[in-house]
C-alpha cells in the first residue's frame, strides 16, 4: 500500500514543532501567508492562431507590464471588441502568454455597454457563452463564444491550500474591511496549482463596490 507524500506545509510544521520542543519552548503558531488582492480589469486571452489573424503572421506578444502570477503579463497589444448593434469596447488589452483558447473577461458594466447578457463563469468554461467580433490592426475574428464575467477566485499554492484547509475548486468567503464600507464576498472559487502564488482576483465592479483601494484589512474565511 502506497503512503501519500506529506505536504510541504506539514513537514515544515513538524520540523518546527520538534525544534522548539527540543529547545524547551512552545512552538509559535504558523504565520498566515501574505494575501494579495488585485482588481482584474477587462482583458482578453488568445490563441497564437487568432493572434496572427489580428496582428499578422508571426506576431508575438510583448510585455507591457508583468503581473503577480509567475510568467503572466499584460501585453502591449490591444484590440476592439464589437458587440450587437455595433457597440464597442476599444483598447481591450491582451494578456500573455498565448493560451489554448480565446476568451474575453469583462465586468457587469461592460456587459451593459455592449448590450449583451454575460454569464459568470470560471476561466476556460466558455460553452454556451456569448461571442462577438474582435478587430485588430491586420484583421478580424468572429468569436462564436468565449465572453464571460470571470468568477471571483483565489489562486493558491498547495501549501496555501493546506494552511486554509481547502482544496481545488472549493469555495471560500473574502472579507474586505474599511472605514467606509466592510464587504463580504461569497463564492470565492479556490484554484490550486504548484505554480500559483496566493492572490485573489475580483473584477473592477466588485473592487469599486468594496472600496478596495481604501481597505484596511482583507481576509479569507472558509
MARBA-3410 file (N, C-alpha, C, O; in Angstrom, 1 decimal):
222
0.9,-1.2,0.0,0.0,0.0,0.0,0.9,1.2,0.0,1.8,1.4,0.8 ~ 0.6,2.1,-0.9,1.4,3.4,-1.0,1.0,4.4,0.1,-0.2,4.5,0.4 ~ 2.0,5.1,0.6,1.7,6.1,1.6,1.8,7.5,0.9,2.8,7.8,0.3 ~ 0.8,8.3,1.1,0.8,9.6,0.4,1.9,10.5,1.0,2.3,10.4,2.2 ~ 2.6,11.2,0.1,3.6,12.1,0.4,3.1,13.3,1.3,2.2,13.9,0.8
3.7,13.6,2.5,3.2,14.7,3.3,3.4,16.0,2.6,4.4,16.2,1.8 ~ 2.6,17.0,2.8,2.7,18.3,2.2,3.9,19.0,2.7,4.4,18.7,3.8 ~ 4.4,20.0,2.0,5.5,20.8,2.4,5.1,21.5,3.7,6.0,21.6,4.6 ~ 3.9,22.1,3.8,3.5,22.8,5.0,3.5,21.9,6.2,3.9,22.3,7.3 ~ 3.0,20.6,6.0,3.0,19.7,7.2,4.4,19.4,7.6,4.7,19.4,8.8
5.3,19.1,6.7,6.7,18.8,7.0,7.4,20.0,7.8,8.0,19.8,8.8 ~ 7.1,21.2,7.3,7.7,22.4,7.9,7.2,22.5,9.3,7.9,22.9,10.3 ~ 5.9,22.3,9.5,5.2,22.4,10.8,5.8,21.4,11.8,6.1,21.7,12.9 ~ 6.0,20.1,11.3,6.6,19.0,12.2,8.0,19.4,12.6,8.4,19.2,13.7 ~ 8.8,19.8,11.6,10.2,20.2,11.9,10.2,21.4,12.9,11.1,21.3,13.9
9.4,22.3,12.7,9.4,23.5,13.6,9.0,23.1,15.0,9.6,23.5,16.0 ~ 7.9,22.2,15.1,7.5,21.8,16.4,8.5,21.0,17.2,8.8,21.2,18.4 ~ 9.3,20.1,16.4,10.3,19.3,17.0,11.5,20.2,17.5,12.0,20.0,18.6 ~ 11.8,21.2,16.7,12.9,22.1,17.1,12.6,22.8,18.4,13.4,22.9,19.3 ~ 11.4,23.4,18.4,11.1,24.2,19.6,10.9,23.3,20.9,11.2,23.7,22.0
10.4,22.0,20.6,10.2,21.1,21.8,11.6,20.7,22.3,11.8,20.7,23.6 ~ 12.6,20.5,21.5,13.9,20.2,21.9,14.6,21.4,22.7,15.4,21.2,23.5 ~ 14.2,22.6,22.3,14.7,23.8,23.0,13.9,24.1,24.3,14.2,25.1,25.0 ~ 12.9,23.3,24.5,12.0,23.6,25.7,11.1,24.8,25.6,10.8,25.4,26.6 ~ 10.8,25.1,24.4,9.9,26.3,24.1,8.7,25.9,23.4,8.6,24.9,22.7
7.6,26.7,23.6,6.4,26.5,22.9,6.5,26.9,21.4,7.1,27.9,21.1 ~ 6.0,26.1,20.5,6.1,26.4,19.1,5.1,27.5,18.8,4.0,27.4,19.1 ~ 5.6,28.5,18.1,4.7,29.6,17.7,3.8,29.2,16.6,4.0,28.3,15.9 ~ 2.6,29.8,16.6,1.7,29.5,15.6,2.2,29.8,14.2,3.0,30.8,14.0 ~ 1.9,29.0,13.2,2.3,29.3,11.8,1.8,30.6,11.4,0.6,30.9,11.5
2.6,31.5,10.8,2.1,32.8,10.3,1.2,32.6,9.1,1.5,31.8,8.3 ~ 0.2,33.5,9.0,-0.7,33.4,7.9,0.1,33.9,6.6,0.8,34.8,6.7 ~ -0.1,33.2,5.5,0.6,33.6,4.3,0.0,35.0,3.9,-1.1,35.4,4.2 ~ 0.9,35.8,3.2,0.5,37.1,2.8,-0.5,37.0,1.7,-0.3,36.4,0.6 ~ -1.7,37.7,1.9,-2.8,37.6,0.9,-2.7,38.9,0.0,-2.8,40.0,0.6
-2.6,38.7,-1.3,-2.7,39.8,-2.2,-4.0,39.8,-2.9,-4.5,38.7,-3.4 ~ -4.7,40.9,-3.0,-6.0,41.1,-3.7,-5.8,42.1,-4.8,-5.4,43.2,-4.6 ~ -6.1,41.7,-6.0,-6.0,42.5,-7.2,-7.3,42.6,-7.9,-8.0,41.7,-8.1 ~ -7.6,43.8,-8.4,-8.7,44.1,-9.3,-8.3,43.7,-10.7,-7.3,44.3,-11.2 ~ -9.1,42.9,-11.3,-8.7,42.4,-12.7,-9.6,43.2,-13.7,-10.8,43.0,-13.8
-8.9,44.1,-14.4,-9.6,44.9,-15.4,-9.9,44.0,-16.6,-9.3,42.9,-16.8 ~ -10.9,44.4,-17.4,-11.3,43.7,-18.6,-10.1,43.3,-19.5,-9.2,44.2,-19.6 ~ -10.1,42.2,-20.1,-8.9,41.7,-20.8,-9.3,40.6,-21.7,-10.4,40.0,-21.7 ~ -8.3,40.2,-22.6,-8.5,39.1,-23.5,-7.4,38.1,-23.4,-6.2,38.5,-23.3 ~ -7.7,36.8,-23.4,-6.7,35.7,-23.6,-6.9,35.2,-25.0,-8.0,35.2,-25.5
-5.8,34.8,-25.6,-5.9,34.5,-27.1,-5.0,33.3,-27.5,-3.9,33.1,-26.8 ~ -5.4,32.6,-28.5,-4.5,31.6,-29.1,-3.5,32.3,-30.0,-3.8,33.4,-30.5 ~ -2.4,31.6,-30.3,-1.5,32.1,-31.3,-2.1,32.3,-32.6,-1.8,33.2,-33.4 ~ -2.9,31.3,-33.0,-3.6,31.4,-34.3,-4.4,32.6,-34.5,-4.4,33.3,-35.5 ~ -5.3,32.9,-33.5,-6.1,34.1,-33.5,-5.3,35.4,-33.4,-5.6,36.4,-34.1
-4.2,35.3,-32.7,-3.4,36.5,-32.5,-2.8,36.9,-33.9,-2.7,38.1,-34.2 ~ -2.4,35.9,-34.7,-1.8,36.2,-36.0,-2.8,36.7,-37.0,-2.5,37.5,-37.9 ~ -4.1,36.3,-36.8,-5.1,36.8,-37.7,-5.3,38.3,-37.4,-5.5,39.1,-38.3 ~ -5.2,38.7,-36.1,-5.5,40.1,-35.8,-4.3,41.0,-36.0,-4.4,42.2,-36.4 ~ -3.0,40.4,-35.8,-1.9,41.3,-35.9,-0.9,40.9,-37.0,0.1,41.6,-37.2
-1.1,39.8,-37.7,-0.2,39.5,-38.8,0.6,38.2,-38.5,0.8,37.9,-37.3 ~ 1.0,37.5,-39.5,1.7,36.3,-39.4,3.0,36.5,-38.6,3.8,37.4,-38.8 ~ 3.2,35.5,-37.7,4.5,35.5,-36.9,4.5,36.5,-35.7,5.5,36.7,-35.0 ~ 3.3,37.2,-35.5,3.3,38.2,-34.4,3.5,37.5,-33.0,2.9,36.5,-32.8 ~ 4.3,38.2,-32.2,4.5,37.7,-30.8,4.1,38.8,-29.8,4.3,39.9,-30.0
3.5,38.3,-28.7,3.1,39.3,-27.7,4.4,39.8,-27.0,5.3,39.1,-26.7 ~ 4.4,41.1,-26.7,5.5,41.8,-26.0,5.0,42.2,-24.6,3.8,42.6,-24.5 ~ 5.8,42.2,-23.7,5.5,42.6,-22.3,5.3,44.1,-22.1,6.2,44.9,-22.5 ~ 4.1,44.5,-21.7,3.8,45.9,-21.3,4.0,46.0,-19.7,4.6,47.0,-19.2 ~ 3.5,45.0,-19.0,3.6,45.0,-17.5,3.5,43.6,-17.0,2.6,42.8,-17.4
4.4,43.2,-16.2,4.4,41.9,-15.6,3.3,41.8,-14.5,3.1,42.8,-13.8 ~ 2.6,40.7,-14.4,1.5,40.5,-13.4,2.0,39.8,-12.2,3.2,39.3,-12.3 ~ 1.2,39.6,-11.2,1.7,39.0,-10.0,2.0,37.5,-10.1,3.0,37.0,-9.6 ~ 1.2,36.8,-10.9,1.4,35.4,-11.1,2.6,35.2,-12.0,2.8,35.9,-13.0 ~ 3.5,34.2,-11.7,4.7,34.0,-12.4,4.5,33.8,-13.9,3.7,32.9,-14.3
5.2,34.5,-14.7,5.2,34.3,-16.1,4.0,35.0,-16.9,3.9,35.0,-18.1 ~ 3.0,35.6,-16.1,1.9,36.2,-16.7,2.1,37.7,-16.9,2.8,38.3,-16.1 ~ 1.6,38.3,-18.0,1.9,39.7,-18.3,0.8,40.3,-19.1,0.1,39.7,-19.8 ~ 0.6,41.6,-18.9,-0.2,42.4,-19.8,0.7,42.8,-21.0,1.8,43.3,-20.8 ~ 0.2,42.6,-22.2,1.0,42.8,-23.3,0.7,44.2,-23.9,-0.1,45.0,-23.4
1.5,44.6,-24.8,1.4,45.9,-25.5,0.2,45.9,-26.5,-0.2,47.0,-27.0 ~ -0.3,44.7,-26.8,-1.3,44.6,-27.8,-2.7,44.9,-27.3,-3.1,44.3,-26.3 ~ -3.5,45.7,-28.0,-4.9,46.0,-27.7,-5.7,45.8,-28.9,-5.3,45.9,-30.0 ~ -7.0,45.5,-28.7,-8.0,45.2,-29.8,-9.3,45.9,-29.5,-9.4,46.5,-28.4 ~ -10.2,45.9,-30.4,-11.5,46.4,-30.3,-12.5,45.3,-30.3,-12.6,44.5,-31.2
-13.4,45.2,-29.3,-14.4,44.2,-29.2,-15.7,44.9,-29.7,-16.1,46.0,-29.3 ~ -16.4,44.2,-30.6,-17.6,44.7,-31.3,-18.8,43.8,-30.9,-18.7,42.6,-31.2 ~ -19.8,44.4,-30.2,-20.9,43.6,-29.8,-22.1,43.9,-30.7,-22.0,44.5,-31.8 ~ -23.3,43.6,-30.3,-24.5,43.8,-31.1,-24.7,45.3,-31.3,-24.3,46.1,-30.5 ~ -25.4,45.6,-32.4,-25.7,47.0,-32.8,-24.5,47.9,-32.8,-24.6,49.1,-32.5
-23.3,47.3,-33.1,-22.1,48.0,-33.3,-21.6,48.7,-32.0,-20.8,49.6,-32.1 ~ -22.0,48.2,-30.9,-21.5,48.8,-29.7,-20.1,48.2,-29.5,-19.9,47.0,-29.7 ~ -19.2,49.0,-29.0,-17.8,48.6,-29.0,-17.1,48.8,-27.6,-17.6,49.7,-26.9 ~ -16.1,48.0,-27.3,-15.2,48.3,-26.2,-13.8,48.4,-26.9,-13.3,47.4,-27.3 ~ -13.2,49.6,-26.9,-11.9,49.8,-27.5,-10.8,49.5,-26.5,-11.0,49.4,-25.3
-9.6,49.4,-27.1,-8.4,49.3,-26.2,-8.5,48.1,-25.2,-8.1,48.3,-24.1 ~ -9.0,47.0,-25.7,-9.1,45.8,-24.8,-7.7,45.2,-24.8,-7.2,44.7,-25.9 ~ -7.1,45.1,-23.7,-5.7,44.6,-23.6,-5.7,43.1,-23.6,-6.5,42.4,-23.0 ~ -4.7,42.5,-24.4,-4.4,41.1,-24.4,-3.4,40.7,-23.4,-2.4,41.4,-23.2 ~ -3.7,39.7,-22.6,-2.7,39.2,-21.6,-2.0,38.0,-22.2,-2.5,37.2,-23.0
-0.7,37.9,-21.8,0.1,36.8,-22.3,0.6,35.9,-21.2,0.4,36.2,-20.0 ~ 1.2,34.8,-21.5,1.4,34.3,-22.9,0.1,33.7,-23.5,-0.9,33.7,-22.9 ~ 0.2,33.3,-24.8,-0.9,32.8,-25.5,-1.4,31.5,-24.8,-0.6,30.8,-24.2 ~ -2.7,31.3,-25.0,-3.3,30.1,-24.4,-3.9,29.2,-25.5,-3.7,29.4,-26.7 ~ -4.5,28.1,-25.0,-5.1,27.2,-26.0,-6.6,27.5,-26.3,-7.2,26.7,-27.0
-7.1,28.6,-25.8,-8.4,29.1,-26.2,-8.4,30.6,-26.2,-7.6,31.2,-25.5 ~ -9.4,31.1,-26.9,-9.6,32.6,-26.9,-10.8,32.9,-26.0,-11.9,32.4,-26.2 ~ -10.6,33.9,-25.1,-11.6,34.2,-24.1,-11.4,35.7,-23.7,-10.3,36.2,-23.7 ~ -12.6,36.3,-23.5,-12.6,37.7,-23.1,-13.3,37.8,-21.7,-14.4,37.2,-21.5 ~ -12.7,38.5,-20.8,-13.3,38.6,-19.4,-13.6,40.1,-19.2,-12.8,41.0,-19.3
-14.9,40.3,-18.9,-15.5,41.6,-18.7,-16.1,41.8,-17.4,-16.3,40.8,-16.7 ~ -16.5,43.0,-17.0,-17.3,43.2,-15.8,-18.7,43.5,-16.2,-19.1,43.6,-17.4 ~ -19.6,43.5,-15.2,-21.0,43.7,-15.4,-21.3,45.0,-16.2,-22.2,45.0,-17.1 ~ -20.6,46.1,-15.8,-20.9,47.4,-16.5,-20.5,47.3,-18.0,-21.0,48.0,-18.8 ~ -19.5,46.5,-18.3,-19.1,46.2,-19.7,-20.2,45.6,-20.4,-20.4,45.9,-21.6
-20.9,44.6,-19.8,-22.0,43.9,-20.5,-23.1,44.8,-20.8,-23.8,44.7,-21.8 ~ -23.3,45.8,-19.9,-24.4,46.8,-20.2,-23.9,47.7,-21.4,-24.8,48.0,-22.3 ~ -22.7,48.1,-21.4,-22.2,48.9,-22.5,-22.3,48.1,-23.8,-22.6,48.7,-24.9 ~ -22.0,46.8,-23.8,-22.1,46.0,-25.1,-23.5,45.7,-25.4,-23.8,45.4,-26.6 ~ -24.4,45.7,-24.4,-25.8,45.3,-24.7,-26.0,43.8,-24.8,-26.9,43.3,-25.5
-25.2,43.0,-24.1,-25.4,41.5,-24.1,-25.4,41.0,-22.6,-24.8,41.6,-21.7 ~ -26.0,39.9,-22.4,-26.1,39.3,-21.1,-24.9,38.3,-21.0,-24.8,37.3,-21.7 ~ -23.9,38.6,-20.1,-22.7,37.9,-20.0,-22.8,37.0,-18.7,-22.9,37.6,-17.6 ~ -22.7,35.7,-18.8,-22.7,34.9,-17.6,-21.4,34.9,-16.8,-20.4,35.1,-17.3 ~ -21.5,34.6,-15.5,-20.4,34.4,-14.6,-19.9,33.0,-14.8,-20.6,32.0,-14.6
-18.6,32.8,-15.2,-18.0,31.5,-15.4,-16.6,31.5,-14.9,-15.9,32.5,-14.8 ~ -16.2,30.3,-14.5,-14.8,30.1,-14.2,-14.0,30.2,-15.5,-14.5,29.8,-16.6 ~ -12.7,30.6,-15.5,-11.9,30.7,-16.7,-11.8,29.4,-17.4,-11.6,28.4,-16.8 ~ -12.1,29.5,-18.7,-12.0,28.3,-19.6,-13.3,27.6,-19.8,-13.4,26.8,-20.7 ~ -14.3,27.9,-19.0,-15.7,27.3,-19.1,-16.5,28.2,-20.0,-17.3,29.0,-19.5
-16.3,28.1,-21.3,-17.0,29.0,-22.2,-18.1,28.5,-23.1,-18.7,29.2,-23.8 ~ -18.4,27.2,-22.9,-19.5,26.6,-23.7,-20.8,27.3,-23.3,-21.2,27.5,-22.2 ~ -21.6,27.7,-24.4,-22.8,28.4,-24.2,-22.8,29.9,-23.8,-23.8,30.5,-23.5 ~ -21.6,30.4,-23.9,-21.4,31.9,-23.6,-21.5,32.7,-24.9,-21.3,32.1,-26.0 ~ -21.8,34.0,-24.8,-21.9,34.8,-26.0,-20.6,35.0,-26.6,-19.5,34.9,-26.0
-20.6,35.4,-27.9,-19.4,35.8,-28.6,-19.5,37.2,-29.2,-20.4,37.9,-28.8 ~ -18.6,37.5,-30.1,-18.6,38.8,-30.7,-17.5,38.9,-31.7,-16.8,37.9,-32.0 ~ -17.3,40.1,-32.3,-16.2,40.3,-33.3,-15.1,41.1,-32.6,-15.3,42.0,-31.8 ~ -13.9,40.7,-32.9,-12.7,41.3,-32.4,-11.9,41.9,-33.6,-11.6,41.1,-34.5 ~ -11.6,43.1,-33.5,-10.9,43.8,-34.6,-9.5,44.2,-34.2,-9.3,44.8,-33.1
-8.5,43.8,-35.0,-7.1,44.2,-34.7,-6.6,45.0,-35.9,-7.3,45.3,-36.8 ~ -5.3,45.4,-35.9,-4.8,46.2,-36.9,-4.6,45.5,-38.3,-4.6,46.1,-39.3 ~ -4.6,44.1,-38.3,-4.4,43.4,-39.5,-5.6,42.6,-39.9,-5.6,42.1,-41.1 ~ -6.6,42.4,-39.1,-7.7,41.5,-39.4,-8.7,41.5,-38.3,-8.6,42.2,-37.3 ~ -9.7,40.6,-38.5,-10.8,40.5,-37.6,-11.2,39.0,-37.4,-11.0,38.2,-38.3
-11.6,38.7,-36.2,-12.0,37.3,-35.9,-13.5,37.4,-35.3,-13.8,38.3,-34.7 ~ -14.2,36.3,-35.6,-15.5,36.2,-35.0,-15.4,35.1,-33.9,-15.1,34.0,-34.2 ~ -15.7,35.5,-32.7,-15.8,34.6,-31.6,-17.2,34.0,-31.5,-18.1,34.7,-31.2 ~ -17.4,32.7,-31.7,-18.7,32.1,-31.5,-19.1,32.1,-30.1,-20.3,32.1,-29.8 ~ -18.2,32.1,-29.2,-18.4,32.1,-27.7,-17.2,32.6,-27.0,-16.2,33.0,-27.7
-17.2,32.7,-25.7,-15.9,33.0,-25.0,-15.9,34.3,-24.3,-14.9,34.7,-23.7 ~ -17.1,35.1,-24.3,-17.1,36.3,-23.5,-17.8,36.0,-22.2,-18.9,35.5,-22.1 ~ -17.1,36.2,-21.1,-17.6,35.8,-19.7,-17.3,37.0,-18.7,-16.5,37.9,-19.0 ~ -18.0,36.9,-17.6,-17.7,37.6,-16.4,-17.0,36.6,-15.5,-17.6,35.6,-15.1 ~ -15.7,36.8,-15.3,-14.9,35.8,-14.6,-15.4,35.7,-13.1,-15.5,36.7,-12.4
-15.6,34.4,-12.7,-16.0,34.2,-11.3,-14.8,34.6,-10.4,-13.7,34.4,-10.7 ~ -15.2,35.4,-9.3,-14.2,35.8,-8.4,-13.4,34.5,-7.9,-14.1,33.5,-7.6 ~ -12.1,34.6,-7.7,-11.4,33.4,-7.4,-10.1,33.8,-6.7,-9.6,34.9,-6.7 ~ -9.5,32.7,-6.1,-8.2,32.9,-5.4,-7.3,31.9,-5.9,-7.6,30.7,-5.9 ~ -6.1,32.3,-6.3,-5.0,31.4,-6.7,-4.3,31.0,-5.4,-3.9,31.8,-4.6
-4.0,29.7,-5.3,-3.3,29.2,-4.2,-2.2,28.2,-4.6,-2.4,27.3,-5.4 ~ -1.0,28.3,-3.9,-0.1,27.2,-3.9,-0.6,26.1,-3.0,-1.4,26.4,-2.1 ~ -0.2,24.8,-3.2,-0.7,23.8,-2.4,-0.4,24.0,-0.9,-1.3,23.6,0.0 ~ 0.7,24.7,-0.5,0.9,25.0,0.9,-0.1,26.0,1.4,-0.4,25.9,2.6 ~ -0.6,26.9,0.6,-1.6,27.9,1.0,-2.9,27.1,1.2,-3.6,27.4,2.2
-3.2,26.2,0.3,-4.4,25.4,0.5,-4.4,24.6,1.8,-5.4,24.5,2.5 ~ -3.2,24.1,2.1,-3.1,23.3,3.4,-3.3,24.3,4.6,-4.0,23.9,5.5 ~ -2.8,25.5,4.5,-3.0,26.4,5.6,-4.5,26.7,5.8,-4.9,26.8,7.0 ~ -5.2,27.0,4.7,-6.6,27.3,4.9,-7.5,26.1,5.0,-8.7,26.3,5.3 ~ -7.0,24.9,4.7,-7.8,23.7,4.8,-8.8,23.6,3.7,-9.9,23.1,3.9
-8.4,23.9,2.5,-9.2,23.8,1.3,-8.6,23.0,0.2,-7.4,22.8,0.3 ~ -9.3,22.7,-0.8,-8.8,22.0,-2.0,-9.3,22.7,-3.2,-10.1,23.6,-3.2 ~ -8.7,22.3,-4.4,-9.0,22.9,-5.7,-10.5,22.8,-5.9,-11.1,21.7,-5.8 ~ -11.1,23.9,-6.3,-12.5,24.1,-6.7,-13.4,24.1,-5.5,-14.6,24.0,-5.6 ~ -12.9,24.3,-4.3,-13.7,24.6,-3.1,-14.1,26.1,-3.2,-13.7,26.8,-4.1
-15.0,26.5,-2.3,-15.4,27.9,-2.3,-15.1,28.5,-0.9,-15.2,27.8,0.1 ~ -14.7,29.7,-0.9,-14.4,30.5,0.4,-15.2,31.8,0.4,-15.9,32.1,-0.6 ~ -15.0,32.5,1.5,-15.5,33.9,1.5,-14.3,34.8,1.7,-13.3,34.4,2.3 ~ -14.4,36.1,1.2,-13.4,37.1,1.5,-14.1,38.3,2.1,-15.0,38.8,1.6 ~ -13.5,38.7,3.2,-14.0,39.9,3.9,-13.0,41.1,3.7,-11.8,41.0,3.9
-13.6,42.2,3.1,-12.8,43.4,2.9,-13.2,44.4,3.9,-14.4,44.9,3.9 ~ -12.3,44.8,4.8,-12.7,45.7,5.9,-12.1,47.1,5.6,-11.0,47.3,5.2 ~ -13.0,48.1,5.7,-12.5,49.5,5.5,-13.4,50.4,6.4,-14.5,50.0,6.8 ~ -13.0,51.6,6.6,-13.7,52.6,7.4,-15.0,53.0,6.6,-16.0,53.4,7.3 ~ -15.0,52.9,5.3,-16.1,53.4,4.5,-17.2,52.3,4.4,-18.4,52.6,4.6
-16.8,51.1,4.0,-17.8,50.0,3.9,-17.1,48.7,4.0,-16.2,48.4,3.2 ~ -17.5,47.9,4.9,-17.0,46.5,5.0,-17.8,45.6,4.2,-19.1,45.6,4.3 ~ -17.2,44.8,3.4,-17.9,43.9,2.4,-17.4,42.5,2.5,-16.3,42.2,2.7 ~ -18.4,41.5,2.4,-18.0,40.1,2.4,-18.4,39.6,1.0,-19.6,39.6,0.6 ~ -17.5,39.0,0.3,-17.7,38.3,-1.0,-17.9,36.8,-0.7,-17.0,36.2,-0.2
-19.0,36.3,-1.2,-19.3,34.9,-1.1,-18.8,34.2,-2.4,-18.4,34.9,-3.3 ~ -18.8,32.9,-2.4,-18.5,32.1,-3.6,-17.2,32.4,-4.2,-17.1,32.6,-5.4 ~ -16.1,32.5,-3.4,-14.8,32.8,-3.9,-14.2,31.4,-4.3,-13.8,30.6,-3.5 ~ -14.0,31.2,-5.6,-13.6,29.9,-6.2,-12.1,29.7,-5.8,-11.3,30.6,-6.1 ~ -11.7,28.6,-5.3,-10.3,28.2,-5.0,-9.7,27.5,-6.2,-10.2,26.5,-6.7
-8.6,28.0,-6.6,-7.8,27.4,-7.7,-6.4,27.1,-7.2,-5.7,28.0,-6.8 ~ -6.1,25.8,-7.2,-4.8,25.4,-6.6,-3.9,24.8,-7.6,-4.3,24.0,-8.4 ~ -2.6,25.3,-7.6,-1.6,24.8,-8.6,-0.2,25.1,-8.0,0.0,26.1,-7.4 ~ 0.7,24.2,-8.2,2.1,24.4,-7.7,2.7,25.7,-8.2,3.7,26.2,-7.6 ~ 2.3,26.2,-9.4,2.9,27.4,-10.0,2.3,28.7,-9.4,2.8,29.7,-9.7
1.2,28.6,-8.7,0.5,29.8,-8.2,1.1,30.4,-7.0,1.7,29.7,-6.1 ~ 0.9,31.7,-6.9,1.2,32.5,-5.7,-0.2,32.9,-5.1,-1.1,33.1,-5.9 ~ -0.3,33.1,-3.8,-1.6,33.4,-3.2,-2.0,34.8,-3.6,-1.4,35.8,-3.3 ~ -3.2,34.8,-4.4,-3.7,36.1,-4.9,-5.2,35.9,-5.2,-5.6,34.9,-5.8 ~ -6.0,36.9,-4.8,-7.4,37.0,-5.1,-7.6,37.8,-6.3,-6.9,38.9,-6.5
-8.5,37.4,-7.2,-8.9,38.3,-8.4,-10.4,38.6,-8.3,-11.2,37.6,-8.2 ~ -10.7,39.8,-8.2,-12.1,40.3,-8.4,-12.1,41.3,-9.5,-11.1,41.9,-9.8 ~ -13.3,41.5,-10.1,-13.3,42.4,-11.2,-13.4,43.9,-10.7,-13.6,44.1,-9.5 ~ -13.4,44.8,-11.7,-13.3,46.2,-11.3,-14.6,46.7,-10.6,-14.6,47.5,-9.7 ~ -15.8,46.1,-11.1,-17.0,46.5,-10.4,-17.0,46.1,-8.9,-17.4,46.8,-8.1
-16.6,44.8,-8.7,-16.5,44.3,-7.3,-15.5,45.1,-6.5,-15.8,45.4,-5.3 ~ -14.4,45.5,-7.0,-13.4,46.2,-6.3,-13.9,47.6,-5.9,-13.7,48.1,-4.8 ~ -14.6,48.3,-6.9,-15.2,49.6,-6.6,-16.3,49.5,-5.6,-16.4,50.4,-4.7 ~ -17.1,48.5,-5.6,-18.2,48.4,-4.7,-17.7,48.2,-3.3,-18.3,48.7,-2.3 ~ -16.6,47.5,-3.1,-16.0,47.3,-1.8,-15.0,48.3,-1.4,-14.4,48.2,-0.3
-14.8,49.4,-2.2,-13.8,50.4,-1.9,-12.4,49.7,-1.6,-11.8,50.0,-0.6 ~ -12.0,48.8,-2.5,-10.8,48.0,-2.2,-9.6,48.9,-2.0,-8.7,48.6,-1.2 ~ -9.5,50.0,-2.7,-8.3,50.9,-2.6,-8.2,51.6,-1.2,-7.2,52.1,-0.9 ~ -9.3,51.5,-0.4,-9.3,52.1,0.9,-9.4,51.0,2.0,-9.7,51.3,3.2 ~ -9.2,49.8,1.6,-9.4,48.7,2.6,-8.3,48.7,3.6,-7.1,49.1,3.3
-8.6,48.4,4.9,-7.6,48.4,5.9,-7.2,47.0,6.2,-6.1,46.7,6.8 ~ -8.0,46.0,5.8,-7.7,44.6,6.1,-8.5,43.7,5.2,-9.7,44.0,4.9 ~ -7.9,42.6,4.6,-8.6,41.6,3.9,-8.3,40.3,4.4,-7.2,40.0,4.9 ~ -9.3,39.4,4.4,-9.1,38.0,4.9,-10.0,37.0,4.2,-11.1,37.3,3.8 ~ -9.5,35.8,4.1,-10.2,34.6,3.6,-10.8,33.8,4.7,-10.1,33.6,5.7
-12.0,33.4,4.5,-12.7,32.6,5.5,-13.4,31.4,4.8,-13.9,31.5,3.7 ~ -13.3,30.2,5.4,-13.9,29.0,4.8,-15.4,29.1,5.0,-16.1,28.2,4.5
END
